[in-house]
Amino acid sequence: MPGSTLEERIAGLEGSYMELTKRIGDLRQETHRSPDLIRAELNGLRVEMNSNAAQFRAEIRDLRAELRSSSRWTMSLVLINWLGVLAAIFLVAGKP
């Protein structure tokens, strides 16, 4: 910087210092705000996860009811078939 005076150089350094101070202040604000943003995002994810878990439980409950109904139908058909076979055996064995 030939030809510049000491005052101009000091003024340039002061301007650079002010710019650095502003950037450090912005960075400080951002770092203080980041945990709040992360916390808010985690809370949103927690709510979404609880909602998904509730839907999952409801689907399992529906599947259990469907399985119970299907097993009752199956057991009823097996019992009717078994009783039919026993009745046929007794009818054939009881004929003279």
Solvent accessible surface area in square Angstrom, and as a share of the most:
residue,aa,sasa,rsa
1,M,165,0.74
2,P,138,0.87
3,G,86,0.83
4,S,33,0.21
5,T,77,0.45
6,L,127,0.63
7,E,141,0.63
8,E,102,0.46
9,R,117,0.43
10,I,81,0.41
11,A,60,0.46
12,G,43,0.41
13,L,125,0.62
14,E,104,0.47
15,G,42,0.41
16,S,61,0.40
17,Y,144,0.55
18,M,130,0.58
19,E,77,0.35
20,L,103,0.51
21,T,66,0.39
22,K,125,0.53
23,R,151,0.55
24,I,94,0.48
25,G,26,0.25
26,D,73,0.38
27,L,115,0.57
28,R,139,0.51
29,Q,127,0.57
30,E,70,0.32
31,T,78,0.45
32,H,130,0.58
33,R,129,0.47
34,S,34,0.22
35,P,64,0.40
36,D,80,0.41
37,L,101,0.50
38,I,102,0.52
39,R,139,0.51
40,A,62,0.48
41,E,117,0.52
42,L,95,0.47
43,N,69,0.35
44,G,40,0.38
45,L,96,0.48
46,R,129,0.47
47,V,103,0.59
48,E,97,0.44
49,M,127,0.57
50,N,85,0.44
51,S,54,0.35
52,N,79,0.40
53,A,33,0.25
54,A,54,0.42
55,Q,110,0.49
56,F,124,0.52
57,R,149,0.54
58,A,37,0.29
59,E,105,0.47
60,I,57,0.29
61,R,149,0.55
62,D,94,0.49
63,L,114,0.57
64,R,156,0.57
65,A,54,0.42
66,E,111,0.50
67,L,127,0.63
68,R,124,0.45
69,S,52,0.34
70,S,57,0.37
71,S,53,0.34
72,R,156,0.57
73,W,175,0.61
74,T,75,0.44
75,M,129,0.57
76,S,50,0.32
77,L,109,0.54
78,V,84,0.48
79,L,95,0.47
80,I,115,0.58
81,N,103,0.53
82,W,142,0.50
83,L,92,0.46
84,G,42,0.40
85,V,78,0.45
86,L,53,0.26
87,A,50,0.39
88,A,51,0.40
89,I,94,0.48
90,F,142,0.59
91,L,132,0.66
92,V,114,0.65
93,A,79,0.61
94,G,61,0.59
95,K,158,0.67
96,P,175,1.10
